[in-house]
Amino acid sequence: MKTVALNKELNIDDLKNTTEIELIFDNICDMSCTYCDSSKSTAWALNIRLNGFYNLETSNLHNEIFEFNGELIQKNLVNFTTWWLKNNNQVTVLKINGGEPMLSQYFWRFIHNISKFSYPQLNLIIVTGLSYSPSQIKRLHDLSDKFKSIQIIGSIDAPNGANNFLRDGRHFKIMSNIKHMLGGPTNCFVALQNVLSVFSIWSYGSFIEYNIKLREYSSKSKLDSLDVLMRGSSSLGSYALTSFNSGKRIDPIIPGNLRPFNSIILTSPAFQSILMLPIQLREFLYEDIFAVYTSLENELFTPDKKTIINCLDYIQSAKFSDNLESSRPSMERDLKKFTVEYQKHIDSSLTLSSVFPKIFVDWLDTI
């Protein structure tokens, strides 16, 4: 998949014979998620401007503010749109990433221009944080007949109060939007995707249970192949992440427009990695998640099972490189400092003890 970032210099010739494109417009986003930074979120940029740099030892993600050039984005958008209108018949997958694409003026300007025509071969994939107005969902659904499919990859780390901590207090709106999307046209799909970090891993069991519960809201689908969706969900742009579903061809017949979920292991910033946890906490997590898995095994689809098993293997066996392991004391200090600084700009009622289990909070207190 060829990535086209409109905030960088664009060479149209690089798109020759390209069949799959990931398109990034800007960093407009109304959330400052724990693992994100100002290069992908204007909310993070505002947070840093108001509260200052985090001054961490092992990561610069929260020690600087990334500036986007609006004039460059506009110029590249015009050039890319011109190329698209002449060459779109060669493209089968167009994946939109952000920021939050659904809040980007450039995204809607592009969609307005290209939706004057139909693309019966094109699978449109949009990676989104789900925190926008339901009217935005309707705008997409109204254009569904222009594409082979529209596939929403909804990024959500927890289906409970922890999501307010991890996702900057948008929990209710996010959950409502998921149900709106599941009631869409028969060629519109939804797949939930979570980023597993030292914070979100504590809600993984609930995330699995929630995906099964959502099936009751899933409408009928006229497309059963998961091939495009599973390949399309394997990247979050420039995040340093590892996806266990990447590159695998999976084509089971699964009813409804709710697709199997995807779990991505966070590897950067390393101080938020699951591997920061001491062995006894990782053993606790393994047993907790495995218990959920065994209790729901008969209800899980094969892709879901593979995702969970790979996550369990990571919790049980993965290790930092020697270089990172030698930096563990510094990363622990960064984790503690980040947690303190991050809580300053979220709802004061979202204390660690109200969101996370005591075993995790107690460990953080020892740092």
C-alpha positions, 0 to 999 in steps of 0.5 A, a space after each residue: 500500500 502506497 502512503 500519500 501524506 499531503 503535508 509532505 512533498 508529493 511526487 505524483 509519478 510515484 503513484 504510477 500503477 499503484 492499486 492500494 493507497 493510504 491517504 493522510 490529509 492532516 492532523 486535525 483531531 479532537 482527542 488526545 489519546 494516551 499513545 498519540 502525539 501532536 503529529 496526529 492530533 491538534 488536541 495534543 498540540 493544544 494540550 502541550 501549548 497550554 500545559 507545556 512539554 512533558 520533558 520525557 527522557 526516552 521519547 520526544 513525542 510529547 516534547 515538541 509540537 508538529 506544525 502542518 503547512 496548510 498551503 502545502 496540503 491544499 496544493 497537494 490535494 489539488 494535484 492528487 485529486 487531479 491525478 485521481 480523476 484520471 487514474 482512479 480505475 487502477 485503484 481498488 483500495 483507498 484507505 483514509 487515515 489521520 488525525 481524525 479524517 471525519 473532522 478534516 475539511 480536506 477530507 470532505 472536500 476530496 470526498 465531495 469532488 470524487 463522489 460525482 462519479 462511481 467507483 464499482 471496483 473501489 473499497 473505501 476504508 476510513 480509520 476513525 476515532 468515532 467521536 464526531 456527529 452522527 450526521 457525518 456518518 449519514 453523509 458517508 452512508 448516503 454515498 455508499 452507492 458510489 463505491 464497492 464498499 465503505 469500511 469503517 475501522 473504528 479505533 476504540 481501546 475499551 468499551 467502558 469508563 477506561 475509554 474516557 481516560 484513554 480517549 479524552 472523555 468521548 466514551 458516550 459519543 463513541 459508543 453511540 456512533 458505533 451503533 449508528 454505523 452498524 445500521 448502515 447500508 449493506 455494503 458498509 462495514 465496521 471493524 473495531 480496532 484497539 491499540 494494546 498498551 500498558 493502559 488499555 490492556 487492562 480492558 482487553 477482556 471487556 473489548 472482546 465481550 463488547 464485540 460479540 454483544 455488538 452483533 445484535 446491532 449488525 445489519 445484513 451485508 451483501 459482501 462476505 469477503 474479509 480480504 480487503 478489510 483485513 489487509 486495510 486494517 493492518 496499518 495506522 500510518 506512521 505509528 510504530 505498531 505491530 499488527 498480527 493480522 497484517 498480510 494474511 488472507 482471510 475469507 470466511 463467510 461471516 454474516 452482518 456488517 460487523 467485521 472481526 476486530 483487530 488488535 495492534 500491539 503498541 511498540 512506540 513510545 516504548 514506555 507505554 508498552 505492555 512489556 513495561 509491566 513486571 512479570 507478575 502483572 503480565 501473568 495476571 493479565 494472561 490468566 484474565 484474558 485467557 479466561 474470557 477467551 475460553 468462556 467465549 470460544 464458541 462465539 468467536 470467529 476464527 480471525 478473532 481467535 487468532 488475534 486473541 491468541 497472538 496477543 496472549 503469546 505476546 503477553 507471555 513471551 515477548 521481551 524488550 531488546 537489550 538496548 530497551 531493557 537497559 533503559 527500563 529505569 528511565 522508561 519507568 520514570 517517563 511512564 510515571 511522569 506521563 501519567 501525572 501530566 496526562 491527568 492534568 488535562 482530562 476530567 478530574 474524576 478520572 483518577 487512576 483508581 477509578 479506571 484501572 485495577 488496584 494491582 496496576 495502580 499499586 505498581 505505578 505507585 512503586 515507581 
